[in-house]
Amino acid sequence: MTKDTVSATIEAFPTTQALPCFEPPDSSTLMLEFRLTYKGGLRPENASSGSGNVRQKHAIRQEFHRQLAELWEQHPGLRRQREEYFLRCPPPNFASSSRPNSEEVILAHKDARGAKTWVEHVADEYSRCGYRFVPLIRKEGGLTCALDVLFLRRDNPGNLVKHGGDIDNRIKTLLDALTMPQTLSNVDGPPRDGEDPFFCLLEDDSLITSVSVTTDRLLTPMEEGERLHDVHLVIRVQVFDPSALFAGNRLI
């Protein structure tokens, strides 16, 4: 390969990379689609990152919390789960059930004993690390998601790895920030005002069925305080119900 050929190859932008995941089955129902955005630093995930990467991941997680809180407020189906009250109780045939841990969720008056909004039920269930998390996509809920990431930065073509870090490891940092932390070492301090409950996208990154990343050059003028290697991300999130049995009043 000649030098000119190498140069032409490096400068071919935008580029799209599909990371190895499972595609959602054809029978999946697309329940919800929205976009999250992020602007700032994005360190690659590696052994030398240390506590600095924990702080950065949590700062990104906090940014997504604010956007997801707005989604739960604006989307009619999600807003209902923040406003209406529910009871969780054993089903009528509990004694003979083959699933001893199964339960029934019923709409209730807010004054009923044990009644809480669905968001509060979920937040209590996912209480850890001093936080009460509300993951939109949970194993118990049976949902999955696909991510399509537009990755914009000011680096010259070919410098994404040299100066910004390996793309796969930077996306790993992003996926960790989209996911509920599992241990206290994965959060940066206690919840701040407005972070109880704390909204996040995923209980676990195993619930992601596919990830596609398109990288391109950012052309807007640099803003005050912005660093050369900061990124601008637009993340399209598609939430699927693999069972294809979605009903209009389904709880997340």
Beta strands, then each sheet from edge to edge (+ up, - down):
strand 1: 15-19
strand 2: 29-40
strand 3: 85-89
strand 4: 104-108
strand 5: 116-117
strand 6: 127-128
strand 7: 131-137
strand 8: 144-153
strand 9: 198-202
strand 10: 208-217
strand 11: 231-241
sheet 1: 1+ 10- 8- 11+ 2-
sheet 2: 4+ 3- 5+
sheet 3: 6+ 7- 9-
end
